[in-house]
């Protein structure tokens, strides 16, 4: 049976979905994160860092 997700679990999953959708859009020539926050802006960098950290967190959780 699936384990109930914590708040951190939900946040990381949402960020991973956002990252995956953005990668899909990038493959079509459109970067939503850069469009919303500006290419190279500190906010865009934070979003990318949070998505990357979320991926690491989910990998750790996957192999627990």
N, C-alpha and C positions, 0 to 999 in steps of 0.2 A: 504494500500500500504506500502511496506517495506521502512524503512527509510535508507537514504544513510549513509554508514559507514564512520566514521572519520578515520584518520590515526591510531590513538590509537586503534580504533575498529578493523581495519585490522590486526594490530600487535598482539592484544590479540587473535583473531581468529586463526591466523597462529600458535601462540605458543600453543594454546589448541589442534590443530590438531597434532602438533609435539608430544605433551605429550601423546595424545591418541594413536598415532602410536607406540610410544616407549613402552607404557603399553601393547599394543598388542604383540609386540616383546618380552617383558619380560615374558609374559605368555607362550611363546614358548622357553624360556630359553636364550634369547639374549637381552642384554641391549645396545642399540645403543649409547645413551648418554655417558655411562661409557666407551664404546669401543672407542669413538671418543676423549673424553677428559680425561679419566682415572677415575677409580672408586674413589670417595671421593675427587676428585680435586676441587679446588675453582671454576673453570669454570663450572664443572658439577653441583656443588651446586648452582651456579648462574642461570644456565638453569632451574633447578628444581624449584627454588624460583620464577623465572619469569613465569613459567608455572602455578604454584600455584596462584600467584597474578593475572594472566590473568583469571583464573577460577573465582576468587572472583569478579573481575571487570565485567565479563560477567553475573554473578549472580545478581549483583547490576543493571546492565543495563536491565536484563530480567524483573525485578520487578518494573522498573520506571514507 
